[in-house]
């Protein structure tokens, strides 16, 4: 193992410790020592799997870094590379200049955002509960969550990036910082299209009065600023804005790709194209139903109701959509974990969602099914029902007011 990699990993661990200290959670010696030990374990587990290579790395990620290296680094951003959006390609182009193995740099980037994600979740949970133990527990629960560990440190994927910005955006919105929240929403969408599962919650926040119409203009402005460096390097401006549209044909014709979506219940579908259209319509109607309920009860919207709407959207929409992949419930993994710390009565939902996601991860990483994916889909239905109960209870509160904590 390259010594520089160890130093970078240690720096990330120290960064995590610094975040906890700055949050005022390590004032007691026991908390500081315990956190240091937990961080050592969390980063030790990640160190152990850094050399592991998946087919995604071998067939795509390392080839893209090589392309940048052989075509002038950042200058190669002028041409289409891979199927990731521009912001992630900035990092791959940067890695092409280093003489450290790209596998380690790719994983170190994801691990860094594991920490950012844990901090964002801790901050969001802190709006609902003032207990230091709960906030600290949420931070480490994210770091040790199996799908977070497997996604970045093992798989080398970057889902922690877009979800970290998504959660941070939700936290900033509920903290009455709409401009920064919109910037985070644009960053989340900029890194992964799957951010759209969570973005409709901004309509709920607008209904709650957290946003004015002018704040929504920040989103396109921030997104343009995000892709502008690539444009200045020669990438056609229109191409950068329509990249996701051009990628829609690359998702595949399969109704399900190792995902615990509703299509896990159906092995053979006579009319896949018709079923896909029906599923898209169903997901859209589900989203509209959630938003309509929020509109009807807009005077009862509080922080818990906003969280409930976010839970329903980030789980229900991908559950109904076709062509879903194994990692598309990553945002649901995270938000349901936060719910467990917000209201311990719903802790079982985090287990259900994690179980469902892990079935998909196992299918890819081990190239075989541990259990039928329909078991995971059933678990998600139960979690979705529980989220609906949480949402309904939040709307039924007698004096919702504007407070977050309960």
Backbone torsions as a table, in degrees:
resi	resn	phi	psi	omega
1	UNK	NA	131.0	179.3
2	UNK	-62.7	130.2	-180.0
3	UNK	-59.1	-34.5	-179.8
4	UNK	-64.5	-33.5	177.3
5	UNK	-65.8	-42.4	178.5
6	UNK	-63.2	-39.3	179.2
7	UNK	-65.3	-42.0	179.0
8	UNK	-65.1	-40.1	178.8
9	UNK	-65.9	-40.5	177.1
10	UNK	-63.2	-39.9	178.7
11	UNK	-61.6	-38.6	177.8
12	UNK	-67.0	-37.4	177.2
13	UNK	-65.2	-42.1	178.1
14	UNK	-65.9	-35.0	176.3
15	UNK	-62.0	-42.8	178.3
16	UNK	-62.9	-43.2	179.0
17	UNK	-62.9	-40.5	179.6
18	UNK	-64.0	-37.3	178.0
19	UNK	-62.9	-42.4	179.3
20	UNK	-66.6	-39.2	179.7
21	UNK	-66.8	-41.7	-179.8
22	UNK	-66.8	-28.4	178.5
23	UNK	-76.3	-3.3	178.6
24	UNK	76.6	23.8	-177.0
25	UNK	-98.2	-1.7	-175.6
26	UNK	-118.4	26.8	-178.5
27	UNK	-67.9	-34.3	177.1
28	UNK	-84.3	140.8	-176.8
29	UNK	-60.5	-39.5	-179.7
30	UNK	-61.5	-39.7	179.4
31	UNK	-67.0	-39.7	-179.0
32	UNK	-67.0	-46.2	-179.8
33	UNK	-66.0	-45.5	-180.0
34	UNK	-61.4	-40.8	179.4
35	UNK	-67.0	-40.5	178.1
36	UNK	-60.6	-41.7	179.6
37	UNK	-67.2	-40.9	179.5
38	UNK	-67.1	-38.1	176.7
39	UNK	-66.2	-39.0	177.4
40	UNK	-60.9	-40.0	179.2
41	UNK	-69.3	-44.6	-178.5
42	UNK	-61.1	-43.4	-178.4
43	UNK	-80.5	-27.0	174.0
44	UNK	-65.0	-41.0	177.0
45	UNK	-63.4	-37.2	179.1
46	UNK	-71.8	-38.0	177.3
47	UNK	-59.9	-37.6	-176.1
48	UNK	-64.2	-25.7	-175.6
49	UNK	-110.8	5.3	-179.3
50	UNK	-55.9	-39.0	-178.6
51	UNK	-74.8	-9.1	-174.9
52	UNK	-69.4	132.6	-179.2
53	UNK	-113.4	135.6	173.2
54	UNK	-105.2	169.8	178.0
55	UNK	-64.7	-32.1	177.5
56	UNK	-60.9	-40.5	177.9
57	UNK	-68.2	-47.2	-175.2
58	UNK	-66.9	-39.0	-174.4
59	UNK	-90.0	-19.1	-174.4
60	UNK	-130.4	-67.5	-168.6
61	UNK	-57.0	-51.6	-177.8
62	UNK	-66.9	-30.9	177.7
63	UNK	-68.9	-34.8	178.6
64	UNK	-69.6	-40.3	176.4
65	UNK	-62.8	-41.4	178.0
66	UNK	-61.8	-39.0	177.9
67	UNK	-60.4	-44.9	178.0
68	UNK	-63.1	-42.2	-177.7
69	UNK	-62.4	-37.9	-175.7
70	UNK	-87.5	-6.3	-175.6
71	UNK	-128.7	31.9	171.1
72	UNK	89.1	19.7	175.8
73	UNK	63.2	-119.3	-177.1
74	UNK	-62.0	-27.0	179.7
75	UNK	-62.7	-26.3	-179.1
76	UNK	-73.3	-8.2	176.3
77	UNK	-66.5	-12.5	180.0
78	UNK	-69.5	-17.9	-178.3
79	UNK	-118.4	155.2	179.0
80	UNK	-62.4	132.5	178.5
81	UNK	-136.2	122.7	175.0
82	UNK	64.3	-164.3	-179.6
83	UNK	-124.7	25.9	173.0
84	UNK	-100.6	157.0	179.2
85	UNK	-75.4	167.0	-171.9
86	UNK	-53.2	-47.5	-174.7
87	UNK	-56.3	-40.8	179.0
88	UNK	-69.6	-32.1	178.9
89	UNK	-66.4	-27.3	174.5
90	UNK	-55.8	-44.0	-178.8
91	UNK	-68.3	-42.0	179.0
92	UNK	-63.1	-37.9	176.7
93	UNK	-64.9	-41.3	177.9
94	UNK	-61.7	-42.2	-179.0
95	UNK	-64.0	-25.0	-178.1
96	UNK	-67.4	-17.6	179.1
97	UNK	-85.3	-18.1	-174.4
98	UNK	-85.3	152.0	174.6
99	UNK	-100.9	22.2	171.0
100	UNK	-96.9	142.6	-177.2
101	UNK	-55.0	130.7	-175.0
102	UNK	-62.5	-29.0	177.7
103	UNK	-55.6	-45.2	-178.7
104	UNK	-68.6	-40.3	-178.8
105	UNK	-66.4	-41.1	178.4
106	UNK	-61.0	-44.4	-178.8
107	UNK	-72.4	-36.7	177.7
108	UNK	-63.1	-35.2	176.0
109	UNK	-63.2	-46.2	179.7
110	UNK	-65.5	-38.3	179.6
111	UNK	-66.0	-38.5	176.0
112	UNK	-57.9	-43.3	-180.0
113	UNK	-77.2	-17.3	167.6
114	UNK	-59.1	-42.0	179.9
115	UNK	-67.4	-45.6	178.7
116	UNK	-60.8	-41.1	178.3
117	UNK	-62.2	-45.7	179.3
118	UNK	-60.6	-41.5	179.3
119	UNK	-66.1	-43.0	179.4
120	UNK	-62.5	-40.6	178.0
121	UNK	-65.4	-40.4	177.8
122	UNK	-61.8	-42.1	179.3
123	UNK	-65.3	-43.4	179.9
124	UNK	-66.0	-44.3	178.3
125	UNK	-61.9	-33.2	-179.6
126	UNK	-65.3	-20.6	176.0
127	UNK	-71.7	-23.2	-176.6
128	UNK	-100.8	-24.5	-179.4
129	UNK	-140.1	129.7	-179.8
130	UNK	-82.9	-5.1	-174.2
131	UNK	-68.5	125.2	-179.5
132	UNK	-64.2	-38.0	-179.3
133	UNK	-62.1	-38.7	179.6
134	UNK	-67.5	-40.9	179.9
135	UNK	-65.7	-44.9	178.8
136	UNK	-64.7	-41.0	178.5
137	UNK	-62.5	-38.4	179.2
138	UNK	-64.7	-41.8	179.4
139	UNK	-57.1	-50.5	-176.8
140	UNK	-76.1	-28.7	176.2
141	UNK	-61.8	-37.9	177.3
142	UNK	-66.3	-46.5	-178.9
143	UNK	-61.1	-33.1	-177.6
144	UNK	-98.5	-0.7	178.6
145	UNK	-60.5	126.8	-174.5
146	UNK	-52.2	-43.2	-177.7
147	UNK	-70.6	-29.6	175.7
148	UNK	-67.8	-46.6	178.7
149	UNK	-61.3	-47.2	-177.0
150	UNK	-70.3	-37.3	-175.3
151	UNK	-62.1	-49.1	-175.7
152	UNK	-92.8	-58.8	-172.7
153	UNK	-69.6	-34.5	-178.6
154	UNK	-93.6	-52.7	-172.4
155	UNK	-82.4	-28.8	-177.2
156	UNK	78.3	22.0	178.3
157	UNK	-87.9	170.1	-172.2
158	UNK	-122.2	26.3	-178.4
159	UNK	-64.1	-25.4	178.8
160	UNK	-63.9	-23.8	-177.7
161	UNK	-71.0	-55.2	-175.0
162	UNK	-69.8	-32.3	179.0
163	UNK	-73.8	-34.5	176.2
164	UNK	-59.8	-45.9	178.0
165	UNK	-67.5	-34.7	178.6
166	UNK	-65.0	-45.6	179.0
167	UNK	-67.2	-41.7	179.1
168	UNK	-62.8	-38.0	177.2
169	UNK	-63.3	-40.4	178.0
170	UNK	-65.6	-42.3	177.5
171	UNK	-61.3	-45.3	-178.5
172	UNK	-66.6	-36.8	178.4
173	UNK	-64.1	-45.9	179.7
174	UNK	-70.2	-17.4	176.7
175	UNK	-95.1	13.7	176.8
176	UNK	62.5	41.8	173.2
177	UNK	-125.1	73.5	-170.3
178	UNK	-64.9	-36.2	-177.4
179	UNK	-66.2	-49.6	178.6
180	UNK	-63.4	-35.5	177.9
181	UNK	-61.5	-44.2	179.1
182	UNK	-65.8	-35.8	176.1
183	UNK	-61.6	-43.9	179.0
184	UNK	-65.1	-37.3	177.3
185	UNK	-62.4	-41.3	178.4
186	UNK	-66.1	-39.8	177.3
187	UNK	-63.7	-42.7	178.7
188	UNK	-59.9	-49.6	178.7
189	UNK	-65.4	-33.3	-179.8
190	UNK	-64.4	-31.3	-178.8
191	UNK	-87.6	-34.9	-178.4
192	UNK	-149.2	136.8	177.3
193	UNK	-63.5	-27.5	-178.7
194	UNK	-62.3	-8.4	174.2
195	UNK	-61.2	-20.3	-178.7
196	UNK	-63.9	-19.9	177.9
197	UNK	-66.1	-27.1	-176.6
198	UNK	-103.7	-23.7	-174.3
199	UNK	-58.7	-33.0	179.4
200	UNK	-59.8	-17.4	179.1
201	UNK	-65.0	-19.0	177.7
202	UNK	-68.1	-25.0	173.0
203	UNK	-67.8	-36.9	177.6
204	UNK	-66.5	-42.3	178.6
205	UNK	-64.0	-35.4	175.5
206	UNK	-64.9	-41.9	177.5
207	UNK	-61.5	-33.4	-179.7
208	UNK	-76.5	-13.3	179.5
209	UNK	95.2	12.5	179.9
210	UNK	-79.4	-17.3	-178.5
211	UNK	-132.0	150.3	165.9
212	UNK	-107.0	163.9	-177.4
213	UNK	-56.6	-37.4	-176.7
214	UNK	-62.6	-27.5	-178.7
215	UNK	-67.2	-27.6	-179.1
216	UNK	-70.4	-16.3	176.1
217	UNK	-71.2	-19.5	179.3
218	UNK	-65.1	-34.2	-176.7
219	UNK	-58.9	-57.4	179.5
220	UNK	-63.7	-33.8	179.4
221	UNK	-64.7	-44.3	179.5
222	UNK	-66.4	-38.3	179.9
223	UNK	-65.8	-42.6	177.8
224	UNK	-62.1	-42.8	178.1
225	UNK	-61.9	-32.4	-178.2
226	UNK	-68.6	-37.3	-177.7
227	UNK	-96.6	-5.9	-175.9
228	UNK	-58.3	-40.6	178.1
229	UNK	-55.5	-39.6	178.7
230	UNK	-66.2	-37.3	177.8
231	UNK	-64.0	-43.5	179.4
232	UNK	-64.7	-25.2	178.6
233	UNK	-86.5	-0.6	174.5
234	UNK	118.6	-4.1	179.0
235	UNK	-72.8	130.4	178.5
236	UNK	-56.7	132.0	-175.0
237	UNK	-58.7	-44.0	-178.3
238	UNK	-64.5	-35.6	178.7
239	UNK	-62.1	-39.0	-178.8
240	UNK	-69.2	-31.9	-178.7
241	UNK	-79.5	-26.4	-176.2
242	UNK	-110.4	19.1	-176.3
243	UNK	-59.6	-43.7	-179.0
244	UNK	-63.5	-37.1	179.0
245	UNK	-64.8	-37.8	-179.7
246	UNK	-72.4	-16.0	-178.4
247	UNK	-94.3	-6.6	-175.7
248	UNK	-62.6	-27.5	179.5
249	UNK	-79.2	-5.0	-177.5
250	UNK	-98.6	3.4	-177.7
251	UNK	-77.0	-16.4	179.8
252	UNK	97.5	162.1	-178.3
253	UNK	-92.6	-11.2	-179.0
254	UNK	-65.9	141.9	179.6
255	UNK	-75.3	-19.9	-177.7
256	UNK	-152.9	135.6	178.6
257	UNK	-125.0	84.7	179.4
258	UNK	54.5	36.4	-177.6
259	UNK	-113.9	142.8	176.9
260	UNK	-82.6	41.1	178.8
261	UNK	-80.7	179.3	-179.0
262	UNK	-59.8	-26.8	-178.4
263	UNK	-75.2	-4.0	173.0
264	UNK	-68.6	-18.4	178.7
265	UNK	-81.9	-13.8	-173.4
266	UNK	-121.4	112.8	179.9
267	UNK	-83.9	-36.3	-178.9
268	UNK	-126.6	124.4	178.2
269	UNK	-123.4	124.2	-175.1
270	UNK	-67.3	-36.0	-178.1
271	UNK	-124.4	80.1	-177.4
272	UNK	-58.1	-39.9	-178.5
273	UNK	-65.6	-42.2	178.1
274	UNK	-66.6	-39.9	178.1
275	UNK	-64.5	-38.4	178.8
276	UNK	-63.7	-43.2	179.1
277	UNK	-63.8	-41.5	179.0
278	UNK	-63.6	-40.4	-178.8
279	UNK	-66.8	-40.2	177.3
280	UNK	-61.7	-43.1	178.6
281	UNK	-64.0	-39.0	179.5
282	UNK	-65.4	-42.9	178.8
283	UNK	-64.2	-39.8	179.0
284	UNK	-65.7	-42.1	178.1
285	UNK	-65.4	-37.0	177.5
286	UNK	-62.4	-45.1	178.7
287	UNK	-60.9	-45.4	179.6
288	UNK	-62.5	-36.1	179.4
289	UNK	-64.4	-42.9	178.2
290	UNK	-63.3	-45.1	-179.4
291	UNK	-66.8	-36.5	179.5
292	UNK	-66.8	-40.4	176.0
293	UNK	-60.2	-41.9	178.5
294	UNK	-64.2	-37.5	179.4
295	UNK	-68.0	-42.7	179.8
296	UNK	-62.1	-41.7	-177.5
297	UNK	-105.3	32.3	-174.4
298	UNK	-60.0	-29.1	179.1
299	UNK	-75.2	-11.1	177.4
300	UNK	-103.6	0.7	-178.9
301	UNK	-65.5	128.5	174.1
302	UNK	-134.3	-175.1	-177.5
303	UNK	-60.7	-38.4	179.8
304	UNK	-68.6	-37.1	177.7
305	UNK	-66.1	-39.2	177.0
306	UNK	-62.1	-43.8	177.2
307	UNK	-62.1	-42.1	178.8
308	UNK	-61.3	-42.4	177.5
309	UNK	-63.0	-41.5	178.7
310	UNK	-62.4	-40.1	178.0
311	UNK	-61.9	-46.4	-179.2
312	UNK	-63.2	-41.8	-176.8
313	UNK	-69.8	-47.3	-174.5
314	UNK	-73.0	-15.7	176.4
315	UNK	-103.5	-46.7	-174.7
316	UNK	-67.8	-40.0	-177.3
317	UNK	-65.5	-53.6	178.5
318	UNK	-67.8	-24.5	177.8
319	UNK	-64.5	-35.0	-177.1
320	UNK	-89.8	-23.9	-175.1
321	UNK	-72.6	151.6	173.4
322	UNK	-83.8	170.9	174.0
323	UNK	63.3	23.3	-179.6
324	UNK	-77.3	144.8	-179.9
325	UNK	-105.1	174.2	-173.4
326	UNK	-61.3	-27.9	-174.3
327	UNK	-99.8	5.3	-171.5
328	UNK	-77.8	-2.4	176.8
329	UNK	-105.4	19.7	-177.5
330	UNK	-62.4	-41.6	178.5
331	UNK	-63.5	-38.1	177.2
332	UNK	-65.3	-39.9	176.0
333	UNK	-52.3	-45.2	-174.4
334	UNK	-73.8	-48.5	-176.0
335	UNK	-67.0	-35.1	177.8
336	UNK	-72.3	-27.8	173.0
337	UNK	-67.3	-41.5	176.4
338	UNK	-60.9	-41.8	178.2
339	UNK	-56.1	-37.9	-179.6
340	UNK	-60.6	-31.9	179.4
341	UNK	-88.3	-23.1	176.5
342	UNK	-74.6	-41.9	-179.4
343	UNK	-144.9	105.8	-173.1
344	UNK	-63.7	-16.8	177.6
345	UNK	-64.4	-20.6	-178.1
346	UNK	-106.7	17.5	-179.6
347	UNK	-60.6	-31.4	-179.0
348	UNK	-62.9	-25.4	-179.2
349	UNK	-67.0	-34.7	177.3
350	UNK	-62.7	-37.1	178.3
351	UNK	-67.0	-42.2	-179.9
352	UNK	-62.3	-46.5	-178.2
353	UNK	-68.1	-39.1	178.6
354	UNK	-65.2	-41.5	176.5
355	UNK	-57.7	-46.1	-178.9
356	UNK	-63.2	-46.3	-179.4
357	UNK	-64.1	-40.6	-178.0
358	UNK	-64.3	-28.9	175.8
359	UNK	-62.0	-39.8	177.0
360	UNK	-69.6	-41.0	178.1
361	UNK	-61.9	-43.2	179.8
362	UNK	-61.9	-40.2	-178.7
363	UNK	-61.0	-39.3	-179.7
364	UNK	-78.9	-51.0	-173.0
365	UNK	-68.3	-32.0	-179.7
366	UNK	-103.6	-7.7	-179.8
367	UNK	59.1	32.9	174.6
368	UNK	-160.2	158.6	-178.9
369	UNK	-89.4	132.5	173.8
370	UNK	-76.6	-44.8	176.6
371	UNK	-142.2	162.1	175.5
372	UNK	-58.3	139.3	-178.7
373	UNK	-63.7	-19.8	177.8
374	UNK	-63.2	-26.7	176.4
375	UNK	-65.2	-39.4	177.3
376	UNK	-67.3	-39.9	178.5
377	UNK	-62.3	-39.2	177.6
378	UNK	-64.7	-39.8	177.4
379	UNK	-62.0	-38.6	179.8
380	UNK	-69.1	-33.7	175.9
381	UNK	-61.9	-43.5	178.8
382	UNK	-63.8	-41.4	178.3
383	UNK	-65.6	-38.3	179.5
384	UNK	-64.5	-40.9	177.3
385	UNK	-63.8	-41.3	178.6
386	UNK	-64.7	-39.6	178.0
387	UNK	-64.3	-36.5	177.6
388	UNK	-64.5	-38.2	177.2
389	UNK	-64.7	-45.2	178.1
390	UNK	-59.7	-44.6	179.2
391	UNK	-61.9	-45.4	179.9
392	UNK	-63.6	-41.0	178.4
393	UNK	-64.8	-37.7	179.4
394	UNK	-64.5	-40.5	179.3
395	UNK	-71.0	-23.9	-177.1
396	UNK	-87.3	-3.4	179.6
397	UNK	-59.6	137.0	-174.6
398	UNK	-65.5	-39.6	-177.9
399	UNK	-130.1	73.9	-176.8
400	UNK	-62.4	-38.5	178.9
401	UNK	53.9	-148.7	179.8
402	UNK	-121.2	2.4	-178.0
403	UNK	-72.4	151.7	177.6
404	UNK	-93.2	-56.9	-176.4
405	UNK	-65.2	148.8	179.9
406	UNK	-128.5	NA	NA
